[in-house]
Amino acid sequence: MLVNSEENNQSCHNHEDSEHRSSHHSEKVKKNLVTRLNRIEGQIRGIKSLIEKDTYCDDVITQISATQAALNSVGKLLLEGHLRSCVVERIQEGDEEIVDELLVTIQRLMKK
C-alpha cells in the first residue's frame, strides 16, 4: 500500500555516524505505522497462544503468513517514505553513496 507523498512527508537528518541519523515522520504517518505495529504485536501474541493451545499446524502457519504480510506492508511504507525524502534529499546534496545504501536496504527488506 503506497501513500500520498504529502502523507509520508518526512525529513531525514544525516550524520556521518549512522547511529545519529534520524527520520521525522509526519504525525499521520507515525500514527499509521504505530497502529499497524500494534496490530502485528497482537497477531504475534495470538500465534503464541495458538502454539500453547496445540492448534493445528496449518492454522498457525496461516496466521504466521498473515503477520509476515502485515510486517512487509510496514516495511514498504517505510521504504517509500525513505525514497521520497531521505534518498532524494541526499542525491540532491550530491551524496550518491545513498544508492549503495538503498540497495543494501532493499536486499534486507526482501530477505526471507
Backbone hydrogen bonds in HBPLUS format (Angstrom, degrees):
<---DONOR---> <-ACCEPTOR-->    atom                        ^
c    i                          cat <-CA-CA->   ^        H-A-AA   ^      H-
h    n   atom  resd res      DA  || num        DHA   H-A  angle D-A-AA Bond
n    s   type  num  typ     dist DA aas  dist angle  dist       angle   num
A0007-GLU N   A0004-ASN O   2.87 MM   3  5.19 122.2  2.21 105.5 120.6     1
A0008-ASN N   A0004-ASN O   3.07 MM   4  6.41 142.6  2.22 149.1 160.4     2
A0009-ASN N   A0006-GLU O   3.35 MM   3  5.05 153.9  2.42 104.4 102.6     3
A0024-HIS N   A0011-SER O   2.98 MM  13  5.51 158.1  2.03 152.9 160.1     4
A0013-HIS N   A0022-SER O   2.93 MM   9  5.40 163.5  1.95 152.4 157.8     5
A0022-SER N   A0013-HIS O   3.16 MM   9  5.40 152.6  2.23 140.2 148.5     6
A0020-HIS N   A0017-ASP O   2.92 MM   3  5.76 163.8  1.95 127.5 132.3     7
A0021-ARG N   A0018-SER O   3.35 MM   3  5.25 165.3  2.38 100.8 105.2     8
A0030-LYS N   A0026-SER O   2.90 MM   4  6.11 169.6  1.91 159.3 162.7     9
A0031-LYS N   A0027-GLU O   2.88 MM   4  5.96 160.1  1.92 145.6 151.0    10
A0032-ASN N   A0028-LYS O   3.04 MM   4  6.21 157.3  2.09 143.2 149.5    11
A0033-LEU N   A0029-VAL O   2.88 MM   4  6.16 164.8  1.91 157.8 161.1    12
A0034-VAL N   A0030-LYS O   2.88 MM   4  6.06 167.2  1.89 154.5 158.2    13
A0035-THR N   A0031-LYS O   2.90 MM   4  6.00 158.9  1.94 148.0 154.1    14
A0036-ARG N   A0032-ASN O   3.01 MM   4  6.24 162.3  2.04 149.4 154.0    15
A0037-LEU N   A0033-LEU O   2.87 MM   4  6.11 159.7  1.91 151.1 157.2    16
A0038-ASN N   A0034-VAL O   2.81 MM   4  6.00 151.5  1.89 148.5 156.3    17
A0039-ARG N   A0035-THR O   3.03 MM   4  6.28 154.6  2.09 146.2 152.9    18
A0040-ILE N   A0036-ARG O   2.93 MM   4  6.24 154.1  1.99 147.0 154.5    19
A0041-GLU N   A0037-LEU O   2.83 MM   4  6.03 153.6  1.90 145.0 152.4    20
A0042-GLY N   A0038-ASN O   3.02 MM   4  6.32 150.5  2.11 143.1 150.4    21
A0043-GLN N   A0039-ARG O   2.93 MM   4  6.29 147.7  2.03 143.6 153.2    22
A0044-ILE N   A0040-ILE O   2.90 MM   4  6.22 153.6  1.97 152.3 158.8    23
A0045-ARG N   A0041-GLU O   3.07 MM   4  6.39 160.3  2.11 146.9 151.8    24
A0046-GLY N   A0042-GLY O   2.90 MM   4  6.14 151.3  1.99 144.4 152.9    25
A0047-ILE N   A0043-GLN O   2.89 MM   4  6.21 150.2  1.97 148.0 155.6    26
A0048-LYS N   A0044-ILE O   2.98 MM   4  6.28 162.0  2.01 153.0 157.5    27
A0049-SER N   A0045-ARG O   2.96 MM   4  6.22 156.0  2.02 145.9 152.5    28
A0050-LEU N   A0046-GLY O   2.90 MM   4  6.19 153.4  1.97 146.6 153.9    29
A0051-ILE N   A0047-ILE O   3.01 MM   4  6.31 156.4  2.06 152.2 157.7    30
A0052-GLU N   A0048-LYS O   2.93 MM   4  6.22 160.0  1.97 150.3 156.3    31
A0053-LYS N   A0049-SER O   2.94 MM   4  6.15 139.2  2.11 144.6 155.5    32
A0055-THR N   A0050-LEU O   2.93 MM   5  5.20 171.5  1.94 158.2 156.9    33
A0054-ASP N   A0051-ILE O   3.03 MM   3  5.05 162.3  2.06 109.1 112.1    34
A0059-ASP N   A0056-TYR O   2.98 MM   3  5.56 127.9  2.26 115.2 127.9    35
A0060-VAL N   A0056-TYR O   3.26 MM   4  6.66 151.5  2.35 148.7 157.2    36
A0060-VAL N   A0057-CYS O   3.06 MM   3  5.11 116.6  2.48  96.8 112.3    37
A0061-ILE N   A0057-CYS O   2.88 MM   4  6.16 163.2  1.91 159.3 164.0    38
A0062-THR N   A0058-ASP O   3.00 MM   4  6.18 150.7  2.09 141.2 148.8    39
A0063-GLN N   A0059-ASP O   3.20 MM   4  6.48 151.6  2.29 140.1 146.6    40
A0064-ILE N   A0060-VAL O   2.90 MM   4  6.24 152.5  1.98 150.4 159.0    41
A0065-SER N   A0061-ILE O   2.90 MM   4  6.13 158.9  1.94 150.7 155.8    42
A0066-ALA N   A0062-THR O   3.08 MM   4  6.35 154.8  2.14 143.7 150.0    43
A0067-THR N   A0063-GLN O   2.99 MM   4  6.20 153.7  2.06 145.5 152.5    44
A0068-GLN N   A0064-ILE O   2.88 MM   4  6.16 156.6  1.93 152.3 158.7    45
A0069-ALA N   A0065-SER O   3.00 MM   4  6.24 155.3  2.07 146.5 153.0    46
A0070-ALA N   A0066-ALA O   3.03 MM   4  6.29 153.6  2.10 143.0 150.0    47
A0071-LEU N   A0067-THR O   2.95 MM   4  6.20 158.3  2.00 150.0 155.8    48
A0072-ASN N   A0068-GLN O   2.85 MM   4  6.05 153.9  1.92 147.5 155.1    49
A0073-SER N   A0069-ALA O   2.98 MM   4  6.21 146.0  2.10 142.0 151.0    50
A0074-VAL N   A0070-ALA O   3.17 MM   4  6.56 150.5  2.26 144.3 151.1    51
A0075-GLY N   A0071-LEU O   3.01 MM   4  6.34 159.9  2.05 148.5 154.2    52
A0076-LYS N   A0072-ASN O   2.89 MM   4  6.17 152.0  1.97 148.5 155.8    53
A0077-LEU N   A0073-SER O   3.05 MM   4  6.32 157.3  2.10 147.5 153.1    54
A0078-LEU N   A0074-VAL O   2.99 MM   4  6.28 162.0  2.02 153.7 158.4    55
A0079-LEU N   A0075-GLY O   2.87 MM   4  6.05 156.1  1.93 147.2 154.4    56
A0080-GLU N   A0076-LYS O   2.87 MM   4  6.07 158.8  1.92 149.0 154.4    57
A0081-GLY N   A0077-LEU O   3.08 MM   4  6.33 164.8  2.10 149.1 152.6    58
A0082-HIS N   A0078-LEU O   2.88 MM   4  6.06 153.5  1.95 146.3 154.4    59
A0083-LEU N   A0079-LEU O   2.86 MM   4  6.10 159.4  1.90 152.7 157.5    60
A0084-ARG N   A0080-GLU O   2.92 MM   4  6.14 167.5  1.94 155.3 158.6    61
A0085-SER N   A0081-GLY O   3.03 MM   4  6.03 133.4  2.26 140.6 150.9    62
A0087-VAL N   A0082-HIS O   2.91 MM   5  6.15 172.2  1.91 162.2 164.2    63
A0089-GLU N   A0085-SER O   2.79 MM   4  5.81 166.6  1.81 160.4 165.0    64
A0090-ARG N   A0086-CYS O   2.92 MM   4  6.12 163.8  1.95 151.5 155.7    65
A0091-ILE N   A0087-VAL O   2.95 MM   4  6.13 156.8  2.01 152.4 158.8    66
A0092-GLN N   A0088-VAL O   2.91 MM   4  6.10 161.4  1.95 152.6 157.9    67
A0093-GLU N   A0089-GLU O   3.03 MM   4  6.31 134.4  2.24 138.1 150.7    68
A0095-ASP N   A0090-ARG O   2.84 MM   5  5.23 150.5  1.92 164.9 154.9    69
A0094-GLY N   A0091-ILE O   2.86 MM   3  4.98 156.3  1.92 106.5 113.6    70
A0099-VAL N   A0096-GLU O   3.18 MM   3  5.88 157.5  2.23 115.7 120.3    71
A0100-ASP N   A0097-GLU O   3.10 MM   3  5.47 120.5  2.47 106.0 118.6    72
A0101-GLU N   A0097-GLU O   3.18 MM   4  6.56 162.1  2.22 151.1 156.3    73
A0102-LEU N   A0098-ILE O   2.76 MM   4  5.92 155.0  1.82 148.1 155.2    74
A0103-LEU N   A0099-VAL O   2.97 MM   4  6.23 155.0  2.03 148.2 154.2    75
A0104-VAL N   A0100-ASP O   3.14 MM   4  6.44 156.5  2.20 148.6 154.1    76
A0105-THR N   A0101-GLU O   2.94 MM   4  6.22 156.9  2.00 148.4 155.5    77
A0106-ILE N   A0102-LEU O   2.86 MM   4  6.13 160.3  1.90 155.0 159.5    78
A0107-GLN N   A0103-LEU O   2.99 MM   4  6.21 157.2  2.04 144.1 150.5    79
A0108-ARG N   A0104-VAL O   2.95 MM   4  6.24 157.7  2.00 150.6 156.4    80
A0109-LEU N   A0105-THR O   2.95 MM   4  6.19 157.9  2.00 149.8 156.0    81
A0110-MET N   A0106-ILE O   2.96 MM   4  6.13 145.4  2.08 147.5 156.3    82
A0111-LYS N   A0107-GLN O   3.12 MM   4  6.20 120.5  2.49 140.2 153.5    83
A0111-LYS N   A0108-ARG O   3.32 MM   3  5.29 149.4  2.42  97.8 106.4    84
